[in-house]
Amino acid sequence: MSESETIAMGRRVRVNALAEAIKDTLKEYADVSAEKVKTAVKEAGKTVKKEIEMSAPKDSGDYSRSWAIKNVKETSNSLEVSVHSKSHYQLAHLLEFGHAKRGGGRVSGKVHIASAEAKGIEQFEDDIEKALKG
């Protein structure tokens, strides 16, 4: 190894090319990290959907089966998903928070969306931590 060479990231690199080698390695790490984050987002979305389906109020079961995951926005390094009720979206807030009855009185809400969201966030944070450490 000559004076004008050094070892960077397990390979020989000329000193004048060291900055470029570091930049390339950091870009590669960023790309791998972005894919891991996207995977964690998808898994968290699946968890939220599953939790809502399990804990949603069930009369006929149509409401709990109406939940879906939709990719809202995806770029090369980010992903945004939405978990929503496809056909019973008008009922979601009424069932979550309760509502007034026509003849007077109230129907109490059954918290099922907020608890699923909290579980999804917790799973997402755990997955990100594991992915970026490993």
Secondary structure, DSSP 4 states (H G I P E B T S, - for coil): --TTEEEETTEEEEGGGHHHHHHHHHHHHHHHHHHHHHHHHHHHHHHHHHHHHHHS--SSSHHHHTEEEEEEEE-SS-EEEEEEESS-HHHHHHHHHEEE-TTSSEEE----HHHHHHHHHHHHHHHHHHHHH-
